[in-house]
């Protein structure tokens, strides 16, 4: 299998990367800047995580095909590498079966905690 070129995208401060409830078909790797992970709390938005350069976000939906449990927006101008679902699937399929099962378990546990 050949190496796939991944696309990059610039997000400007305040720009939405994805919305809570969307089906996730990709994850993102922050190369530069900061992305805020935001959940609705009544009428207000609460920042539940700040993702910095070198960190991945949006992976849960790319793994388990469930709607996103939070929104993501750029806190400042940010550059992200877009990791499509097929690339995630290839990496998981190529990994040790124990690690792949453990990853899926962590995702289901994290999603369960986030929903309560």
C-alpha positions in Angstrom: 0.0 0.0 0.0 1.5 3.4 -1.0 1.9 6.3 1.2 -1.0 8.7 1.1 -0.5 12.5 1.1 -2.6 14.2 3.8 -4.1 17.6 3.3 -3.6 20.6 5.6 -6.1 23.3 6.4 -5.8 26.7 8.0 -8.5 27.7 10.5 -8.8 31.3 11.5 -9.5 32.4 15.1 -13.1 31.6 15.9 -13.6 29.4 12.8 -15.6 26.2 13.4 -13.7 23.0 12.5 -16.7 20.7 13.1 -20.0 20.9 15.0 -21.4 18.7 17.8 -23.7 16.1 16.4 -22.0 15.8 13.0 -20.9 12.4 11.8 -17.2 12.2 11.9 -15.3 11.0 8.8 -11.9 12.4 9.8 -9.7 13.4 12.6 -7.2 16.3 12.8 -3.6 16.7 13.9 -2.7 20.2 15.0 0.5 21.4 13.5 0.3 25.0 14.6 -2.0 26.9 16.9 -4.7 25.9 19.4 -8.1 24.3 18.8 -10.8 24.4 21.5 -13.1 21.5 22.0 -16.5 22.9 23.1 -19.7 21.4 24.5 -23.0 23.1 24.9 -24.1 23.6 28.5 -27.6 25.1 28.3 -27.2 28.3 26.4 -23.5 28.6 26.9 -20.5 27.0 25.3 -17.9 25.4 27.7 -14.4 24.8 26.6 -13.7 21.2 27.8 -10.2 20.8 26.2 -7.6 22.9 24.4 -5.6 21.0 21.7 -2.1 22.1 21.0 0.5 21.4 18.3 1.3 17.7 18.0 -2.1 16.6 19.4 -5.0 14.8 17.6 -8.7 15.7 18.0 -11.9 14.3 16.4 -10.6 10.7 16.5 -13.5 9.2 18.4 -16.0 9.7 15.7 -13.6 8.6 13.0 -13.1 5.3 14.9 -16.6 4.4 16.1 -18.8 6.2 13.4 -20.9 7.9 16.1 -21.9 11.6 16.0 -19.4 14.0 17.4 -20.0 14.8 21.1 -18.5 18.3 21.0 -17.7 21.0 18.6 -14.2 22.2 17.7 -13.1 25.8 16.9 -9.9 27.6 16.4 -8.8 29.6 19.4 -6.2 31.3 17.1 -5.0 30.9 13.6 -4.2 27.1 13.4 -2.9 24.7 10.8 -4.3 21.1 11.0 -3.5 18.0 9.1 -6.7 16.2 8.0 -6.6 12.5 8.7 -9.5 10.8 6.7 -11.3 7.8 8.2 -9.7 5.3 5.7 -6.2 6.3 6.9 -7.3 5.7 10.5 -8.8 2.3 9.5 -5.6 1.3 7.7 -3.5 2.2 10.8 -5.8 0.3 13.2 -5.9 -2.7 10.9 -2.1 -2.8 10.7 -1.7 -2.5 14.4 -1.5 -5.4 17.0 -5.0 -6.8 17.4 -4.8 -6.3 21.2 -3.9 -2.6 20.7 -6.8 -2.1 18.2 -9.3 -3.7 20.6 -7.9 -1.6 23.5 -8.3 1.6 21.4 -11.9 0.8 20.5 -12.6 0.0 24.2 -11.1 3.4 25.3 -13.2 5.2 22.7 -16.4 3.5 23.9 -15.5 4.2 27.6 -14.7 7.9 26.8 -17.8 8.4 24.8 -19.9 6.9 27.7 -18.4 9.2 30.2 -18.8 12.3 28.0 -22.5 11.6 27.5 -23.2 11.6 31.2 
